[in-house]
């Protein structure tokens, strides 16, 4: 099991209801930006966007995938077979193109803390 001590989730954080309407231009590192952020001029940074970025970071750390020419992250099955299937499944879920299908930060932490 992996032991997590700290995860910095950048732009994400607890906000008030009024603050959820904040809209910003794209910011971030291409390849680590979630599909919903990289495809729009004006976006809302969400917990889901940060989960995607963390998934890309984990994909890079464990060397189990790649970012294609369009900036989309992909798991490489030939590299992934050398790692715990639960870890690969978690990373894959964090890289879901549809933001509503990604786990929450608490779900990610719960999986890493097992």
C-alpha positions as CSV (number, residue, x, y, z in Angstrom):
1,X,0.0,0.0,0.0
2,X,1.1,3.5,-0.7
3,X,1.3,6.0,2.2
4,X,0.3,9.5,1.3
5,X,1.4,12.3,3.6
6,X,0.4,15.4,1.6
7,X,-1.2,16.2,-1.7
8,X,-1.2,19.8,-3.0
9,X,-4.2,20.3,-5.2
10,X,-3.3,23.7,-6.6
11,X,-6.4,25.7,-7.5
12,X,-8.9,23.4,-5.8
13,X,-10.0,24.0,-2.3
14,X,-13.0,24.6,-0.1
15,X,-15.0,27.6,-1.3
16,X,-18.2,29.2,-0.4
17,X,-21.3,28.9,-2.6
18,X,-20.7,32.4,-4.1
19,X,-17.2,31.5,-5.0
20,X,-18.2,28.5,-7.1
21,X,-19.2,31.0,-9.8
22,X,-15.6,32.2,-10.3
23,X,-14.5,31.8,-13.9
24,X,-10.9,32.1,-15.1
25,X,-9.0,31.9,-18.3
26,X,-7.0,28.7,-18.8
27,X,-4.1,28.3,-16.5
28,X,-1.8,25.3,-16.0
29,X,0.7,23.1,-17.7
30,X,-0.5,21.6,-21.0
31,X,-0.8,17.8,-20.6
32,X,-1.7,18.2,-16.9
33,X,-4.8,20.2,-17.7
34,X,-8.1,18.3,-17.7
35,X,-9.9,18.0,-21.1
36,X,-12.7,20.4,-19.9
37,X,-10.1,23.1,-19.1
38,X,-7.9,22.7,-22.1
39,X,-10.9,22.9,-24.6
40,X,-12.5,26.1,-23.3
41,X,-11.5,29.7,-23.1
42,X,-13.3,30.3,-19.8
43,X,-13.5,27.5,-17.3
44,X,-14.3,26.7,-13.8
45,X,-11.5,25.0,-11.8
46,X,-13.0,22.2,-9.9
47,X,-11.9,19.4,-7.7
48,X,-12.3,17.1,-10.7
49,X,-9.8,19.2,-12.7
50,X,-7.3,18.7,-9.9
51,X,-7.9,15.0,-9.6
52,X,-7.1,14.8,-13.4
53,X,-3.8,16.7,-12.9
54,X,-2.9,14.4,-9.9
55,X,-3.7,11.4,-12.1
56,X,-1.3,12.6,-14.8
57,X,1.4,13.2,-12.1
58,X,0.9,9.7,-10.8
59,X,1.0,8.3,-14.4
60,X,4.3,10.0,-14.9
61,X,5.8,9.0,-11.5
62,X,4.9,5.4,-12.0
63,X,5.8,5.5,-15.7
64,X,2.6,3.8,-16.8
65,X,1.4,6.1,-19.6
66,X,1.9,8.9,-22.0
67,X,0.5,12.2,-23.1
68,X,-0.4,12.3,-26.8
69,X,0.2,15.1,-29.3
70,X,-3.3,16.6,-28.4
71,X,-2.4,16.7,-24.7
72,X,-4.6,13.8,-23.7
73,X,-3.2,11.3,-21.1
74,X,-3.3,7.6,-21.8
75,X,-2.4,4.5,-19.8
76,X,0.1,2.2,-21.6
77,X,-1.1,-1.4,-20.9
78,X,2.4,-2.8,-21.6
79,X,3.9,-0.6,-18.9
80,X,1.0,-0.9,-16.5
81,X,1.2,-4.7,-16.3
82,X,4.2,-4.3,-14.0
83,X,2.2,-2.4,-11.3
84,X,-0.6,-3.2,-8.9
85,X,-3.8,-3.4,-10.9
86,X,-5.7,-1.4,-8.2
87,X,-3.2,1.5,-8.6
88,X,-3.6,1.4,-12.4
89,X,-7.4,1.3,-12.1
90,X,-7.2,4.3,-9.8
91,X,-5.0,6.3,-12.1
92,X,-7.2,5.4,-15.1
93,X,-10.3,6.6,-13.2
94,X,-8.5,9.9,-12.4
95,X,-7.8,10.3,-16.1
96,X,-11.4,9.9,-17.3
97,X,-12.2,12.3,-20.1
98,X,-15.6,13.0,-18.6
99,X,-15.1,14.9,-15.4
100,X,-18.3,13.5,-13.8
101,X,-16.7,10.0,-14.0
102,X,-13.6,10.9,-12.0
103,X,-13.3,10.1,-8.3
104,X,-13.3,12.8,-5.7
105,X,-10.2,13.8,-3.8
106,X,-11.5,11.9,-0.8
107,X,-12.1,8.7,-2.9
108,X,-8.5,9.0,-4.2
109,X,-7.1,9.4,-0.7
110,X,-9.2,6.5,0.5
111,X,-7.8,4.3,-2.2
112,X,-4.2,5.3,-1.6
113,X,-4.6,4.8,2.1
114,X,-5.5,1.1,1.8
